[in-house]
Amino acid sequence: MNYILFDGNRRNHFLPLTFTRPVADIRFGILTIREKWEKYLGKTSTITEDYLSAKFPSIFSADNILINSSVCPDKDLVEKIKELKTGEALVTENIVIALAAPAHKAETFKEFDADCYVKHNYTAKFLQVNTLWDIFQKNGEAIEADFKLLTNGKKTAKISSSNTLINPENIFLEEGAKVEASIINASGGPVYIGKDAEVMEGCLIRGPFALCEHSTLKMGAKIYGATTIGPHSKVGGEVNNSVIFGYSNKAHDGFLGNAVIGEWCNLGADTNNSNLKNNYAEVKLWSYAENTFVNTGTQFCGLIMGDHSKCGINTMFNTGTIVGLSCNIYGAGFPRNFIPSFSWGGPGGFMIYSLEKAIETAKLVMERRHIELTKEDEKIFEHIFNLKTK
C-alpha cells in the first residue's frame, strides 16, 4: 500500500513553521510526525501546498492511503488504518484520520468529501497537534511515546559514572552519545540522548527530555521538561518546555520557555523570552489563519520562531511572540509580538530584509553544516517573500 501524508485544513494554523515544510515535518516529541509514521509504515510522500511540492512531492499508486499529518501514530491506530479498503475512511467526530483512495481521487485530493467514502468511526484516544502551542504543551506525551518506540528491545549505551542519575532505567543513550559530570532526573519522564550527541559538564536535566543526534548541550545548561532539542543544534542557558526543530543554536545564557524554534535559527547571547504575562492573563498569539490575535487559553506561551530567523545579543521577546521566516532582530527593548517574515530591525522599527540578502545569508549558514540551499529552497523563499510584499 502507498501511504501519503496530507496537510489538512489545519495547515495555516501552524504558520510560520509550515511556511517551509509540510505539517508532517513538524518535530514533535523526539521525531518529526513523518518519522513517526515511517517507523510503522515505511516510506511516505506528501500532499501539501503547490509551492512546496517540488521539494516535497506526492507519489501516487493504484491504491493509496492518505493520512492526516496532524495525527500521530500508535500501534492500534496503525492497525485500523491498514485495514481500510478503497472507498473507506477512518474518522472521529469532525476529524478525518485517514482514507483509502484510488489514484484518480488521491491525485486531485484537496479536502475530504464525505459523500464519496464509507466512514468508520475511531473511538480510541490518539495524539494530535491542532495549534502551535500544542507542540510544546503536548510535547511530554510525544516524547514518552517516541521513547518507547525508539528504545523497544534496545539496550542503552554505557553512561559515565561521573554523572548523577535519578531513575536511570528511564534514561537512554544512543551509540556515540557522551554525557559527563551532569545531573539527570528522569522521575518526571524519560531522557533520550541521540547518536553522537553530547551533554557537557555541569548540566542539570529533568525529563521528559530529548537531545537529538549530533546536538550539544553546553556546560551548565539547565533544562526543564518537556523539552526537545532537534539534531545538529547547540543549546545553553535555561530552557523550559520548548521544542527546537534542528540545526538551530541557543548556545549561551538566557531563558527560553514554552517556545518553538524552527530550523537554521540563532538566538544571540542572553536572549530571553517572557512566557507569562505580569497580570497572569491568558496569552494571545498572532494567527496567520485568522489574520488577527487569538486567545491561546493558556497562561504560559513564549516565542514561536520560523526558519532562518536570528536575533542579536540581549534580545528580549515579550509573552506570546511570533517571528516569521528569515527575520533579523536586534536592539534594546521589546520588539512587537508579531514580526512578519523578512523583517530587519527591532523596537525602533523594522524594514524589509531583501530577498537576495536573505538567500545569501541562508546559503552561508547552511554551508557551515555542509548542506546546500537548493533551487527549490530559493523558490520557497521567493514565494513567501512575495506573500509578504503584496
JOBEL-V590117 format. One record per backbone hydrogen bond with DSSP energy under -1.0 kcal/mol. NH is the residue of the N-H (numbers start at 1). CO is the residue of the C=O. If there is no record, write none. Layout:
NH:CO
NH:CO
This chain:
2:63
4:65
5:45
6:67
7:47
11:8
13:10
14:11
15:12
17:14
19:16
25:22
26:23
28:31
33:26
34:24
36:32
37:33
38:34
39:35
41:37
42:38
45:3
46:57
47:5
52:49
56:52
64:101
65:2
66:99
67:4
68:97
69:6
71:68
72:127
78:74
79:75
80:76
81:77
82:78
84:81
87:100
88:85
89:118
90:98
91:120
92:95
95:92
97:90
98:90
99:66
100:88
101:64
103:62
106:102
107:103
109:106
116:113
117:114
118:87
120:89
122:91
129:70
135:132
137:133
138:134
142:138
143:139
144:140
145:141
146:142
147:143
148:144
149:145
150:146
151:147
152:148
154:151
157:173
163:160
164:182
166:184
170:167
171:168
172:191
174:193
177:174
178:197
180:199
183:203
184:164
185:205
186:166
191:170
192:209
193:172
194:211
196:175
197:194
198:215
199:178
200:217
202:181
204:221
205:183
206:223
207:185
209:190
210:227
211:192
212:229
214:195
215:212
216:233
217:198
218:235
220:201
221:218
222:237
223:204
224:239
227:208
228:242
229:210
230:244
232:213
234:248
235:216
236:250
238:254
239:222
240:256
241:224
243:259
244:228
245:261
247:231
249:265
250:234
256:238
258:240
260:303
261:243
262:305
266:309
267:249
268:311
270:253
271:268
272:315
273:255
274:317
280:277
283:298
285:294
287:292
291:287
292:287
294:285
296:283
301:275
302:258
304:321
305:260
306:323
308:263
310:327
311:266
312:329
314:269
315:312
317:272
320:301
321:302
322:337
323:304
324:339
326:307
328:343
329:310
330:345
339:322
342:325
344:351
345:328
346:349
349:346
351:344
353:342
358:354
359:355
360:356
361:357
362:358
363:359
364:360
365:361
366:362
367:363
368:364
369:366
370:367
371:366
378:374
379:375
380:376
381:377
382:378
383:379
384:380
385:381
386:382
387:383
388:384
389:385
